[in-house]
Amino acid sequence: MRIAVCLHGYYGTVSTGDFSTSKGGKQHIEEQVLSKCKNVDFYVHCWQPEFKQEIINNYNPKQSVFEEQIDFKKICLKNKIYQNYFDELFQREKTMYKNANIYRILSFYYSRCESIKMALDKGYDWIITTRFDISQRGGDEVNQIRFLVDQERDYLYTTEWNQKNAGYGDMWFYGSNEIMKEYSKIYKAALSDFKPLSKYEKAVTTSWPDSNYFDVHNFSDTRQFTNEVDKKEKSKSLMKFPKWRVTDSHLYHKWFCIQNDLYKITRWV
């Protein structure tokens, strides 16, 4: 069995400025992937060329790209995507959502997709995508790769968690070559879906699929944690998020997977 691990983004945790987290991420990958299969290749896209030699020493990637951070504000402007449109009357910088902006999301998707594309069509049984600091931030329900090496491969595997009404915990995914080829289209799709008045925006703000209406200002409102996708009889009172929640990667992953027939073949593990 051959496995590709596709690493992307920053070599550490950029939101906290802690680049030591990459060491814990490497140990986690060793425990959760390399311990289960020795025939593993790494593919890397990284925004920090200054860590190139360290990454090569640690992972010996089959293929890698190291480049300076692309300015996604320019890309958004070119594609008529405007953060201030979604943040109308919302002071994002003063909230816990200050880092949930289009520029960061597109940077994340671009790097992830670039690393996955390097591994496609090379005969791998499994392709895994994750970040360098996996296991070092977020709760255990999302930051622990649960790699089930002997499972059926024609599914998209991701973490089981209590926020499936909103979307996917997006720290790691894995599947067959064909599944991950489909998933690798997420960056290109986002360039269309994040435009003002898109079908995605309408769904977020009027009738979010497999959801349960709750008070968005009450973080302890349990109605948001009912995981409607798992139920036979689902809530008919769908969530209507405020427009500023459109720039949320968890939500967008759900929309993208629904639109690309990955939602119905997702296995939450």
DOKEVO-180663 format. One record per residue: residue in three letters; x, y, z of N, C-alpha, C in turn. Coordinates in steps of 0.1 Angstrom, whole numbers, plus 5000, padded with zeros to 4 digits. Example, Ala and Ser with C-alpha at 12.3 -4.5 7.8 and 13.67 -1.06 7.14 Angstrom:
BEGIN
ala513249435078512349555078513249675078;ser512849785071513749895071512950005079;
***
This chain:
BEGIN
met500849885000500050005000500950125000;arg500550224992501350354991500450464995;ile501050555003500350665009501050795006;ala500350905003500851035001500351125012;val501251195019500851295029501151435023;cys500151515022500351645015500251755026;leu501351825028501451925039501452065032;his500852155039500652285033500652405043;gly500752525038500652645046501952685053;tyr501752725065502852775073503452665082;tyr504752675084505452575091505352605106;gly504152595111503852635125502452695126;thr502152765136500852825138500952975137;val500553025125500753165122499853255130;ser498753205134497753285142498353325155;thr499253245161499853265174501353305173;gly501853295161503353315159504253215165;asp503653095167504452985174504852885163;phe506052885159506552795149507252665154;ser507152655168507652525174506552415173;thr505352455169504252355169504452255157;ser505352285148505652195137506252065142;lys507052075153507651955159506651865164;gly505651915171504551825176503751775164;gly503551845154502851805142503551685135;lys504851695134505651585129505551455137;gln505551475150505451355159504051295157;his503051375156501651325154501551245141;ile502051295130502051225117502751095118;glu503851095125504650965127503750865135;glu503050905145502250815153500950775146;gln500350855138499050825133499150775118;val500250805111500350755097501550665095;leu502750705098503950625096503950495103;ser503250495115503250375123502350265116;lys501450305107500550215101500950175087;cys501850245081502350215068503750275066;lys504650195061506050245059506250315046;asn505350285036505550325023504750465021;val505350565027504650695027505650805021;asp505050885012505750995005505051125010;phe505951225010505451355014505551455003;tyr504451545002504451654992504151775000;val504851884996504852005004504652134996;his503652215001503652354996503652435008;cys504652535009504852605021505052755018;trp504452845026504652985024505853045031;gln506752965036507953015043509252945037;pro509753005027511052955021512152945031;glu512153025042513253025052513252895059;phe512152815059512152685066512452565056;lys512852595044512952495033513852385038;gln515052415042516052305045515552225057;glu514952285067514452215079513352115075;ile512452165066511352075061511851965053;ile512851995045513451885036514151785045;asn514751825055515451735065514451655072;asn513351705076512351635084511451545076;tyr511151585064510151505056510651445043;asn511851495038512351445026511251435015;pro510551545012509451535003509851494989;lys508951414982509151374969509051494959;gln508251594963508051714955507751824965;ser508151944962507852054972507952194964;val507152284969507252424965507252514977;phe508252604977508452704988508352834981;glu507352914985507253044979506753154990;glu507053274987506653384996505153394995;gln504553435006503053455007502453534995;ile501553474988500853554978499953654984;asp499753764978498853864983497453834978;phe496653774986495253734981494353854981;lys494653964987493854084985493854124971;lys494954114964494954144950494154044942;ile494253914946493453814938491953834941;cys491653874953490253904956489754014947;leu490554124947490154244939489954204924;lys490854124919490754074905489553994902;asn489153914913487953834911486653894917;lys486654024920485554094925484954024938;ile485854004947485553944960485854054970;tyr484954084979485154194988484854165003;gln485854165011485554135025484654235032;asn484854365028483954465034482554445031;tyr482254385020480854355016480254265027;phe480954155031480454065041480454115055;asp481354215057481554265071480754395073;glu479854425064478954545066478354545080;leu478654655088478054675101478554565111;phe479654495107480254395116481754425118;gln482154445131483554485134484354355137;arg484754295126485354165127486654165136;glu487454275135488654275142488554275157;lys487354305162487054315176486454185181;thr486354085173485653955177486653835175;met486153725180486853595179486953555164;tyr486253615155486253585141487253665133;lys488153735140489053835133489953765122;asn490253645124491153575114490353495104;ala489053495105488153425095487853515084;asn488853555076488553635065488853565052;ile488453625041488553565028490053545024;tyr490853635027492253625023492953505030;arg492753485042493353375049492753245044;ile491453235041490853115036491353085023;leu491453175014491953145000493453105001;ser494253165010495653125011495652985016;phe494852945025494752805030494352715019;tyr493352745012492852655001493852644990;tyr494452754986495452744975496652654979;ser497152674991498352594995497952444996;arg496852425002496352285003496252214989;cys495552284981495252224967496552204959;glu497552304961498752284954499552164958;ser499552134971500252014977499551884972;ile498151884972497451764968497751734953;lys497751844945497851824931499251754927;met500251774936501551714933501451564934;ala500551514943500451374945499451294937;leu498651364929497551304921498151224910;asp497351114907497651024895499050964896;lys499550934908500850874909500750734916;gly499450684916499250544920499150524935;tyr498850634943498750624957497350554961;asp497350474971496150414976495350514984;trp496050594992495450695000496250824998;ile495550934998496151074998495551145011;ile496451185019496051255031496451405030;thr495651495034496051635034495851685049;thr496951755053496851815067497851925067;arg497951995079498852105081500052065089;phe501052145089502252115096502152115111;asp501152185116501052195131499852105136;ile499452005128498351915132498651865146;ser497551865154497551815168497951925178;gln498352035173498952145182497952255185;arg496852265178495852365181494452305178;gly493452365185492152315184491952195193;gly490752155195490452045204490751905198;asp490751805206491151675202490151615192;glu488951665192487951615182488251655168;val489051755166489351795152490851785149;asn491751785159493151795155493851655156;gln493151545157493751415158493451345145;ile494451315137494151245124493851095128;arg492651055124492250915127492350845113;phe493450795110493750735097493450585098;leu492350545092491850405092492350335079;val493550285079494250245067493550135059;asp492750055066492149935060490649955056;gln490150085056488850115053488650125037;glu487450125033487150155019487650285015;arg488250295003488950425000488150524992;asp486950484986486250574978485250654986;tyr485750714997484950805006485950915010;leu485351025014486051135019486051125035;tyr487151105041487251085055487651215062;thr486951245073487251365081486751345095;thr487051445103486751425117485251425121;glu484951335130483651335137483651445148;trp482751535147482651635158481251685159;asn480951775169479651805172479151935165;gln479851975155479452095148479152075133;lys478651955130478351925116477152005111;asn476352055119475352155115475952265107;ala477052315112477752425105478552365093;gly479452265096480252215085481252115090;tyr482452125083483452025085484552085094;gly485152005103486352045109487452015099;asp488152125094488852115082490352095083;met490852045095492252025097492851915089;trp492051815086492551695078491451625070;phe491851565059490951485051491851375045;tyr491251265041491951175033490851095025;gly491351035014490550955005491450894994;ser490750834984491450774972491950894963;asn492650854953493150954944491951034937;glu490950964933489751024927489051114936;ile488851074949488151154959488951284961;met490251274963491051384966491251474954;lys491151424942491251504930490051594929;glu488851544933487651624934487751734945;tyr488251684956488451784967489451894964;ser490451864956491451964952490852084944;lys489652074940488952184933488452294942;ile488652284955487952374964488452524962;tyr489752534959490252674958489552744946;lys489552674935488952734923487452764925;ala486852674932485352694934485152814943;ala486052834953485852944963485953074956;leu486753084945486853214938485553254932;ser484753164929483353194924482353214936;asp482453124945481353124956481553234966;phe482653294967482853404976482453544970;lys482053544958481553664952480253704958;pro479953834959478753884965477553824957;leu476453794965475153744960475253604953;ser476253524957476353394952475353304958;lys475153184952474253084958474753044971;tyr476053034973476553004986476153104997;glu476253234994475853345003474353325006;lys473553304996472153284998471853175008;ala472553055006472252945014472652975029;val473853035031474253075044473253155052;thr472753255045471953355051470453335051;thr469953225044468553205043468153065047;ser468952955044468452825047469652725046;trp470452725057471652645057471252495058;pro471752405048471352265048471752185060;asp470952095064471252005076471652085088;ser470752175092471052265103469852275112;asn470052345123468952365133469052515138;tyr468052585137468152735140468552755155;phe469452845157469952875170470253025171;asp470453075183470853205186472353225183;val472653295173474153305169474953375179;his474253455188474953535198475053455211;asn474553335212474553255224475453135221;phe476753135225477653025222477252895228;ser476352905239476052775246474652725241;asp474052785231472752735226472952595220;thr472452495226472752355222472052315209;arg471152395204470552365191471552355180;gln472752425181473752425171474552295170;phe474352205180475152085181474451955179;thr473251965172472451845171472751755159;asn473751795151474251715140473051655132;glu472351735126471151695118471451595107;val472651605101472951515090472851365095;asp472951335108472951205113471551155116;lys470551245115469151205119468351165107;lys467351075110466351035099465351145098;glu464851205109463951315109464751445113;lys464951525103465751645105464951765108;ser465651865115464951985118464452055105;lys463252115106462752195094463052345097;ser463552375108463852515111465352535109;leu465652575096467052585092467752715097;met469052705099469752815104469852925093;lys469753055097469953165089471153245096;phe472353225090473453295096473553445091;pro474153535099474353665094475353665083;lys475353765075476153765063477653755066;trp478153805077479553805080480053665083;arg479153565085479553425086479853355073;val479653425062479953365049481453325048;thr482253415054483753385053484053295065;asp483653175064483853065075484252945067;ser485452895069485952775062485152645065;his484652635078483852515081482552515073;leu481852635072480652645064480952615049;tyr482052675044482352665030482652525026;his483352455035483652315032482352235030;lys481352255038480152185037479452215024;trp479452345020478752385007479552324996;phe480852334996481652274985481352124983;cys481352054994481151914994479751874989;ile478751954993477451924988477351944973;gln477952054968477952094954478751994945;asn479651924951480551834943480451694947;asp479251654952478951514955479851444965;leu480551524973481451464983480751454997;tyr479651534999478951535012478351395015;lys477651345005476951215007477951095008;ile479151115005480151005006481251045017;thr480851135025481751165037481551065048;arg482651025053482650935065483351015076;trp482551035087483051115098483651005108;val484851015111485550915119486250975132;
***
